[in-house]
Amino acid sequence: MIKLNFSKKNQRRVEIISFPKSGRTWLSVMVGKYLVYYYNLTLDNYNIAKELSTISKELVKMHIPNIKIHHDGYTFWQRPEEVELRKDKYKRSSVILLVRNPIDIIVSSYFEKNKRVPARMDMSGITDPYLEPFNGTISEYVYERKGGIDTIIKFYNNWVEQSKIPKNFKIVKYEELHANTSQVLYGVLSFLSIPIKNEILTRVVDETTFQNMQKEEKSKKYESYALQPGNKDDKESFKARKGKIGGYSEYLVKSEIDYLKGKISSDLHPVFGY
């Protein structure tokens, strides 16, 4: 077993960034599991955002980069005009931007703020001002400005406009990760310059199906409140809630969908293909 003896020397920096509710936890767990299995690491929590934010000298020799997985600020709680624009801090980094259909993000965000945030605050006693529950209906959230459709679009467009600032930049779509998990994960690991063993990749994909992720969440395998259901008897309060492509049609009426599609069509950069 390799024990992590952290050092900040000679690190290659990779940032995996997403707007919240875009599949970051799923991708994080997959990458984390792969690294644990490939390098036989002594990590109990496969969510690598914190565990591998610094890398030991031994792991640097194995070409594992300094991997940070995060949301690039507090956009989930910000109005579009509050989104941080400059990306100069990523000049030394390679960046993967994980994106998802903004309409699916809107629906998932609503359940996060309406069900999970209040439960997390109750369980942990958190008083973070950014953890602000949304007490309205899902129809009202469609037009919400804090973390709503305009904020998502601003966040995505800004990254495209500044995609030349990082050393390398790659867009990964949640929909493609969902449809071709092995292929997309292979591409992510290659971007990270991690050697590929197909048998380990297959094992990881098999272990991180949506059903298995939800089962692990229900059993509270992960200690973090952020990775536990708000109410184990309410599937809408799970972190791994549905993971469905186009699931928004089950919750929104036609006029709301048309409004969001209109925003995307007129304002979102076409590179995303939504």
Helices and strands as residue ranges (DSSP letters): E 6-7, E 13-18, H 24-39, H 48-51, E 55-56, H 57-61, E 66-70, G 75-77, G 80-82, G 88-90, E 93-99, H 102-111, I 112-116, H 117-124, H 138-141, H 149-161, E 168-173, H 174-179, H 181-191, H 198-207, H 210-218, G 225-227, G 235-237, G 247-250, H 254-267, G 270-272
